[in-house]
Amino acid sequence: MSVQTSVTARPVIARAGQEYDTGFTDVVSGIASAAFSFGEYVVRKSTGWAKPASAGDITDFEGGVALIDESLPTEVGYVVGDNVRVMTRGRVAVSSGEAVALTDALFIGTTGAGAGKFRTDDTNATAANMCRVWQAVDAGTVIITLNRPAQFTAAP
């Protein structure tokens, strides 16, 4: 019988959709009306949570970052009909798809494969004025401070 003599521990520092710390947060929930990945920016429309399809979606609807749900069979995101947890205020790791520096302005993609992903230019994207970079992790993930309190509107 062999004896384990060492343990290699390299925890994931930030996985898209992972809450960064235990500080003050606001998390809301609802039903997914489209498929999207953990760590992407989503908005709540009358049909449920989905990626933004236009700049108006980001400015006119309640929105936030889709949080990880380890109980889902997909392990990468939500599908139509799933119960979604969305952070509207707090620190969270998000999908960036590119290298991001601490001083970069953030934008949220609104079209195609880039919809819901955070980026550093406004090509097919709109300004993410509700957040700022907290820590740059790698070329695909960045930790942001999000401050988008829930907007109270009439029921759809």
Buried (B, 14 or more C-beta within 10 A) or exposed (E): EEEEEEEEEEEEEBEBBBBBEEEEBBBBEBBBBBBBBBBBBBBBBEEBBBBBBEBEBBBBBBBBBBBBBEEBEEEEBBEEEBEBBBBBBBBBBBBBBEEBEEEBBBBBBBEEEBBBBBBBEEEBBBEBBBBBBBBBBEEBBBBBBBEBEBEEEEEE
